[in-house]
Amino acid sequence: MSSEPVTVSYDRTEPVTIDRLDDLDALLDRIAATPEYQRFPVMVSLETSDKEHVLEVCLGRHDLSVLVWHHAFVEIAASKGTLDQPADLAYNFGGSRTDAYDNSAIPVATARQAVREFFTTSGQRPTCLDWQTPSYDEQDEPAKD
């Protein structure tokens, strides 16, 4: 099955343009199976050819994933978690350690389903899960004097 192409980028690698769902699945499978990313998960960005929509998916963990969806970088949504989320959940985003948004942990299968939906709908926000406004727990911030 083919759709509008997406550009896939992660961890300072050269972006790859994908125009077939099978090729996208194969690439994401390879990334998720990479030992380096199994030790420290990586956030993979998929961007539509018009650069209006981006879906980021955390890969490498077998127990959970995280999604972030952007529309023209004006609207942003994070996956609404259905799993218990470790307090220190972080991932490699472009070579930098980045904390996951609060309550954003979802099953890997749901995240992969959302990626497929994003691809086949040319960047629409996936409907196979609930979304939330991204936030960090303010209790984790240092106290201000």
C-alpha positions as CSV (number, residue, x, y, z in Angstrom):
1,M,0.0,0.0,0.0
2,S,1.4,3.4,-0.9
3,S,0.4,6.9,0.3
4,E,1.9,10.4,0.3
5,P,5.5,10.1,1.2
6,V,6.8,10.9,4.7
7,T,10.3,11.9,5.7
8,V,11.6,9.8,8.6
9,S,14.4,11.1,10.8
10,Y,15.9,10.1,14.1
11,D,19.1,10.4,16.2
12,R,21.0,12.7,13.8
13,T,20.7,10.2,11.0
14,E,20.2,11.3,7.4
15,P,16.4,11.6,6.8
16,V,14.8,8.9,4.7
17,T,11.8,9.4,2.4
18,I,9.2,6.6,2.6
19,D,6.3,6.2,0.3
20,R,5.1,2.6,1.0
21,L,3.6,1.4,4.3
22,D,5.5,-1.9,4.1
23,D,8.8,0.1,3.8
24,L,7.8,2.2,6.8
25,D,7.0,-0.8,8.9
26,A,10.3,-2.4,8.0
27,L,12.3,0.7,8.9
28,L,10.5,1.1,12.2
29,D,11.1,-2.6,13.0
30,R,14.8,-2.2,12.3
31,I,15.0,1.0,14.5
32,A,13.1,-0.7,17.4
33,A,15.4,-3.8,17.2
34,T,18.6,-1.7,17.3
35,P,20.4,-2.7,20.6
36,E,21.5,1.0,21.2
37,Y,17.8,2.1,21.1
38,Q,16.7,-0.9,23.2
39,R,19.1,0.4,25.9
40,F,17.9,4.0,25.4
41,P,14.8,4.5,23.3
42,V,14.8,6.9,20.4
43,M,12.1,9.4,19.2
44,V,11.5,8.9,15.5
45,S,9.9,11.8,13.5
46,L,7.6,11.3,10.5
47,E,6.9,14.5,8.6
48,T,4.5,14.9,5.7
49,S,5.9,16.2,2.4
50,D,4.1,19.5,2.9
51,K,5.8,19.8,6.3
52,E,2.5,20.6,7.9
53,H,2.2,17.5,10.0
54,V,4.6,15.6,12.2
55,L,4.2,12.4,14.3
56,E,6.9,11.4,16.7
57,V,7.0,7.9,18.0
58,C,9.3,6.5,20.7
59,L,10.9,3.2,19.7
60,G,13.1,0.7,21.3
61,R,11.2,-0.3,24.4
62,H,9.1,-3.5,24.3
63,D,6.7,-2.4,27.0
64,L,5.6,1.1,26.1
65,S,5.8,3.9,23.6
66,V,4.9,7.6,23.5
67,L,3.5,9.7,20.7
68,V,3.6,13.4,19.9
69,W,1.6,14.9,17.0
70,H,2.1,18.4,15.6
71,H,0.1,20.4,13.0
72,A,2.2,23.2,11.5
73,F,3.9,23.4,14.9
74,V,0.9,25.4,16.1
75,E,-1.2,22.6,17.5
76,I,0.5,19.9,19.5
77,A,-0.9,16.8,21.2
78,A,0.7,13.9,23.2
79,S,-0.6,10.4,23.5
80,K,-2.9,10.1,26.6
81,G,-1.4,7.3,28.6
82,T,-3.1,4.0,29.3
83,L,-0.1,2.4,31.0
84,D,1.8,3.1,34.2
85,Q,4.6,5.4,33.2
86,P,8.1,5.3,34.9
87,A,8.9,8.6,36.5
88,D,12.2,8.8,34.7
89,L,10.9,7.9,31.2
90,A,13.1,9.6,28.7
91,Y,14.3,9.1,25.1
92,N,17.0,10.2,22.7
93,F,15.6,13.1,20.6
94,G,18.1,14.2,18.0
95,G,21.0,13.1,20.2
96,S,19.7,14.8,23.4
97,R,18.1,13.2,26.4
98,T,14.4,14.3,26.6
99,D,11.8,13.5,29.2
100,A,8.5,12.1,28.1
101,Y,5.4,14.2,28.7
102,D,3.4,13.2,31.8
103,N,0.9,10.4,31.4
104,S,1.8,9.7,27.8
105,A,2.8,6.0,27.9
106,I,0.8,3.7,25.6
107,P,1.3,0.2,24.4
108,V,3.8,-0.3,21.5
109,A,1.0,-1.9,19.4
110,T,-1.2,1.2,19.7
111,A,1.7,3.5,18.8
112,R,2.5,1.4,15.7
113,Q,-1.2,1.4,14.7
114,A,-1.2,5.2,15.1
115,V,1.9,5.5,12.9
116,R,0.2,3.5,10.2
117,E,-2.9,5.7,10.4
118,F,-0.8,8.9,10.2
119,F,0.8,7.5,7.1
120,T,-2.3,6.4,5.3
121,T,-4.3,9.6,6.1
122,S,-1.5,11.9,4.9
123,G,-0.7,13.2,8.4
124,Q,-4.0,13.5,10.1
125,R,-4.0,13.0,13.9
126,P,-4.6,9.3,14.5
127,T,-8.0,8.4,16.0
128,C,-7.0,5.0,17.4
129,L,-6.0,6.5,20.8
130,D,-6.9,9.5,23.0
131,W,-4.8,12.7,23.0
132,Q,-4.0,15.3,25.6
133,T,-2.3,18.7,25.9
134,P,1.4,17.9,26.6
135,S,2.6,18.8,30.1
136,Y,5.2,18.1,32.7
137,D,4.4,17.6,36.4
138,E,5.0,21.0,38.0
139,Q,5.8,19.1,41.3
140,D,9.0,17.9,39.6
141,E,10.3,21.5,39.1
142,P,12.6,23.0,41.7
143,A,11.0,25.3,44.2
144,K,11.2,29.0,43.4
145,D,12.3,31.2,46.3
